[in-house]
Amino acid sequence: MLQTDYINSDTEQKTLDGLVVKQAVRDVASKHPKLSKEALLYFMSEDFSNLCKRNDIQSDGIVCAIKELNTYPVISKKKIAEEVCDMVDGFFGIYSK
């Protein structure tokens, strides 16, 4: 495997990780309670912790912010979730809408 293959693989993994986080944030803001609860559980899971370690992110602050996001009414949650998604885009290098 060439050096560039590793770089592309790392970049693709980071992009995929960013897309997973973005969808989970949107799911927390869902009007469907079951989906929202499952998304909250993801942010407290070992899978999310591993994603954070892989991308050199401290998960504690994110988990705290997501829990706080969940206390808002649905309309407010959706607006804030989109702002969070914009930050996720910037961190993970995802610039598509």
N, C-alpha and C positions, 0 to 999 in steps of 0.2 A: 504494500500500500504506500502511496506517495504521501509526502508531507501535506500537500494540498488537499488530499482526501480527508485527512484528519481535521483540517481547518474547516472544510465544507461540512463535515459531519458535526463538528462542534457548533457551527453556526446554525445548522438545521435543527439540532437538539435545542439550542437556546430559543429559536423561533417557535418550535413546537411547545416548549415549556411556557413561553409567553402566551401562546394561544390558549393553553389549558388554564392558566391563571385568569386570563381575561374572561373566558367562559364561566369559570367558577364565580368570579365577581358578579357577573350578570345574573347567574343563577341565584346568588344570595338575594339579589334584588327582585326576584321573581314574585309574581302575585300568587303563585302556587306554593302553599306552605310546605308540602312534601319536598319539592325541588329545592326550595330555599334551605330547608333543614339539612338535606343531603349535601348541599354545597358548603354549608357551615361546617359540617362534619369533615369534609375534605380538607378544609383549612386547618383542622386540628389533627389530621392524620399523619402517619409516618411517610406516606407518599409525598405529601406537601413538604414535609420537613426535608426529605431527600432532594426534592426539586430545589428547595432553597439552598441547601448545601452545595448542590451541583452548580448553582449560579451565584454563589457567594452572596447570599441574601440572608439577613437576620429575620427569621420567621416570627419572632415574638411580637414585634411592632405591627406586622401585617395582620396577625391573628387578632390582636387587640383592636385594630382599626376596623376589621371586618365584623367583629362582634358589635362594635359601636354602630356601624352602618346598619346592622340588622335591627336596631332599636327605632329607626326612623319609619315614617309612613311609606307606603309603596311608591308613591309619586316621587317623594324626596329621595328614596333609596335609588330609584332608577336614574335620576339626574346625577347623584353623587357617584353611582357605580360607573357611569359613562366617563366622568372626570377621572376616576381611578383607572379605568381602561386606557385613557389617553396617557397616563403616567406609565402604565405597564408597557404600552407601545414604545414609549421613549426608552425605557430601561432595556427591553428585550430587542429593540431594533425592528419593531413591526410598524410599518408606516402605511398600512392599507386600511381603507374604510369602505 
